[in-house]
Amino acid sequence: MTPVRVLGLGSPFGDDRLGWIAVENLMLSDGFRALPEGFVSAQICDPVGNNLLESMRGANLAILIDAAQSGSAPGTVRRFDARQIEDGTEPCSSHGFGLSATLALGRALNDLPDKVIILLVEIPADAEFGPANGLSAPVAMAIPDLTLAVLNEIAEWTARGICESVRSSA
């Protein structure tokens, strides 16, 4: 069992590749490589749906990375708890209903990790999704902040677990 799973959502097209590229960059980062072996796994996940639930199964913490269009400034990194996305009232990923419905289904089946964090990066409203299109400049520039956000989530979750363990043993 891997306590932490980082999953890059998306597709091979344009800015929607953000989750995939972010996971690749995360795995190359010094912060990720410094984590204990087997403590964190990172992978791309496509499509959203049953594959996502299966990819999260057995983790204590899941961090999902995806592109979004909600009207914010392109490149903005936003953090949500899964419960904010499940009801569909928060801006969702480019997969629209898929992510919200998948999280709600996982919750209903009691098949989600203890904690699910979603990190969304705003893509331009006029983003193009052709196979030859790369990441737009504001989205590409968000990747270092996104990598840091993932590593911070892991550090905070780990610190909370250590503090709870110390409190319960005292």
Secondary structure, DSSP 8 states (H G I E B T S, - for coil): --SEEEEEE--SSGGGGHHHHHHHHHHHSHHHHTS-TTTEEEEEE-SSSHHHHHHHTT-SEEEEEEEE-SSS-TT-EEEEEHHHHHTS-S--BTTTHHHHHHHHHHHHTT-S-SEEEEEEEE--TT----TT----HHHHHHHHHHHHHHHHHHHHHHHHHHHHHHHHH-
